Amino acid sequence: MQTALCGLLGYLIGGINPAYIISKLKGFDIRQRGSGNAGASNAMMTMGKKVGAAIAVFDIFKAFFAVVIAIKLFPQVKLARLVSGVCCILGHIFPVMMRFHGGKGLACLGGFILAYDPLIFAMLLVCELILAITIDYVCVVPISGSAIFTLIYAFTTGDPMGTLILAIVAVIILWKHTENLKRIQNGTEAHISFLWKKDQEIERIKNNANT
């Protein structure tokens, strides 16, 4: 029962989606603009860098605090960190109040890893930043990050059940990014440089979409 409560806590916190809330306050639904994702990256494209950055920070720390609160409330639950963190990610991706159409889990994954182990978070952050800048696509970060963290968890804990749970989450994150991968293939996925070369990126995407 306490493990289930950890999961419910994480899920409900994960379902608080600032990208959706702010877009509604501005008179539109973020899921109907840009990439259709209710997350920080699409918020940057549709509502500006400052709003997107604030949403990313919120999503990171909602996962972080979901884990911290679960540990405080249920110290006797062995998998409190894992269950609350994973369910927060799932709550962000599949929020019941948004008809299960939320974000893609990158920031929440980061917040979960930060709460799990700050050192692992710092190392992964550096590696993923280098990878993202080199490839110039944001979507490679959650896909590779979720897979790498699953491997790190497996080797450091030897916990088969926890590893299986994280592997399932990694597959879900990969599935949520299949459209991004298709857009990369046909040249219509926005580069990270969209943030400072917006007009050129829009023109490139339009040209590739028409070919």
C-alpha positions in Angstrom: 0.0 0.0 0.0 2.8 2.4 0.9 4.6 1.6 -2.4 1.4 2.3 -4.3 1.1 5.7 -2.4 4.6 6.5 -3.5 3.6 5.9 -7.1 0.4 7.9 -6.8 2.2 10.8 -5.2 4.8 10.8 -8.0 2.1 10.5 -10.7 0.0 13.3 -9.4 3.0 15.7 -9.1 4.2 14.7 -12.6 0.8 15.6 -14.0 1.2 19.3 -13.1 2.2 20.6 -16.5 3.3 24.3 -16.6 3.7 24.3 -20.4 0.0 23.4 -20.8 -1.1 25.7 -18.0 0.8 28.8 -19.3 -0.3 28.1 -22.9 -3.9 28.0 -21.8 -3.5 31.3 -20.0 -2.1 32.7 -23.2 -5.2 31.5 -25.1 -4.0 28.4 -26.9 -3.2 24.7 -26.3 0.6 24.1 -26.7 -0.2 20.6 -27.9 -1.7 22.1 -31.1 1.4 24.1 -31.9 5.0 23.4 -32.8 5.9 19.8 -32.2 2.7 19.2 -30.3 4.6 18.4 -27.1 3.5 19.8 -23.8 7.1 20.3 -22.5 9.9 22.8 -22.2 11.5 22.4 -25.7 8.2 23.1 -27.5 7.5 25.9 -25.0 10.8 27.6 -26.1 9.7 27.4 -29.7 6.2 28.6 -29.2 6.4 30.9 -26.2 10.0 32.0 -26.0 13.3 31.1 -24.4 12.6 32.5 -20.9 9.2 30.8 -20.6 10.7 27.5 -21.9 13.7 27.7 -19.5 11.3 28.4 -16.5 9.2 25.4 -17.5 12.3 23.2 -17.8 13.4 24.2 -14.3 9.9 23.6 -12.9 9.7 20.1 -14.5 13.1 19.1 -13.2 12.3 20.1 -9.7 8.8 18.7 -9.6 10.4 15.3 -10.2 13.2 16.0 -7.7 10.7 17.0 -5.0 8.4 14.1 -5.8 11.3 11.8 -4.9 12.3 13.8 -1.8 8.7 13.9 -0.5 8.2 10.2 -1.0 11.4 9.4 0.9 10.3 11.6 3.8 6.8 10.3 3.9 7.7 6.6 3.4 11.2 6.0 4.7 10.5 2.3 5.2 9.7 1.7 1.5 12.8 0.4 -0.1 12.0 1.5 -3.6 10.5 4.9 -2.7 13.0 6.8 -4.8 12.5 4.6 -7.9 8.7 4.3 -7.7 8.0 8.0 -7.1 10.5 9.1 -9.7 9.3 6.8 -12.4 5.7 7.5 -11.7 6.4 11.3 -11.9 7.9 10.8 -15.3 4.9 8.7 -16.4 2.5 11.3 -14.9 4.2 14.0 -17.0 4.0 11.9 -20.2 0.5 10.5 -19.5 -1.4 13.0 -17.3 -4.9 12.0 -16.7 -6.2 15.6 -16.5 -4.8 16.2 -20.1 -6.3 13.0 -21.5 -2.9 11.2 -21.3 -1.3 13.6 -23.8 1.5 15.4 -21.9 5.2 15.9 -22.4 8.0 13.5 -23.3 9.8 13.2 -20.0 13.2 14.7 -20.5 13.2 17.3 -17.6 11.4 14.9 -15.2 14.0 12.3 -16.0 16.7 14.8 -15.1 15.0 15.7 -11.9 14.6 12.0 -10.9 18.3 11.4 -11.6 19.3 14.5 -9.6 17.3 13.2 -6.6 18.7 9.7 -7.0 22.3 10.7 -7.2 23.6 14.3 -7.9 27.0 13.0 -9.0 25.4 10.7 -11.7 23.2 13.7 -12.7 26.2 16.0 -13.1 28.2 13.4 -15.2 25.2 12.6 -17.4 24.4 16.3 -17.8 27.9 17.0 -19.1 28.0 14.0 -21.5 24.5 14.7 -22.8 25.2 18.4 -23.4 28.3 17.5 -25.4 26.2 14.9 -27.4 23.3 17.3 -28.0 25.6 20.1 -29.2 27.6 17.7 -31.4 24.5 16.2 -33.1 22.4 19.5 -32.8 19.2 17.7 -31.8 17.5 17.8 -28.3 15.7 14.4 -28.8 18.9 12.4 -28.5 19.3 13.5 -24.9 16.2 11.7 -23.3 16.7 8.6 -25.5 20.3 8.1 -24.7 20.0 9.5 -21.1 17.3 7.1 -20.1 19.2 4.1 -21.6 22.5 5.1 -20.0 20.9 5.7 -16.6 19.2 2.3 -16.7 22.6 0.7 -17.3 24.2 2.7 -14.5 21.4 1.6 -12.1 21.7 -2.0 -13.1 25.5 -2.1 -12.6 25.5 -0.1 -9.3 22.5 -1.8 -7.6 22.2 -5.2 -9.0 18.4 -4.8 -8.7 16.7 -6.7 -11.5 13.2 -5.4 -10.8 14.3 -1.8 -10.6 16.3 -2.2 -13.8 13.3 -3.7 -15.6 11.1 -0.8 -14.5 13.7 1.7 -15.8 14.1 -0.2 -19.0 10.3 0.0 -19.6 10.5 3.8 -19.0 13.4 4.1 -21.4 11.3 2.2 -24.1 8.4 4.5 -23.5 10.6 7.6 -23.8 12.1 6.2 -27.1 8.5 5.5 -28.3 7.5 9.1 -27.5 10.4 10.3 -29.6 9.7 8.2 -32.7 8.2 11.2 -34.5 11.3 13.3 -33.8 13.5 10.5 -35.2 11.3 10.5 -38.4 11.6 14.2 -38.7 15.4 13.9 -38.4 15.3 11.4 -41.2 13.4 13.7 -43.5 15.1 16.9 -42.4 12.1 18.6 -40.7 13.2 18.3 -37.0 14.3 21.6 -35.5 18.0 21.8 -34.5 19.0 23.2 -31.1 20.3 26.2 -33.1 16.6 27.1 -33.6 17.0 29.1 -30.3 19.4 31.6 -31.9 18.8 31.0 -35.7 15.0 30.9 -35.6 14.3 32.3 -39.1 16.9 30.2 -40.8 15.7 27.0 -39.1 12.0 27.8 -40.1 13.1 28.3 -43.7 15.2 25.1 -43.7 12.3 23.1 -42.3 9.8 24.5 -44.8 12.2 23.8 -47.7 12.7 20.2 -46.5 9.0 19.7 -45.9 8.2 20.7 -49.5 10.8 18.4 -51.1 
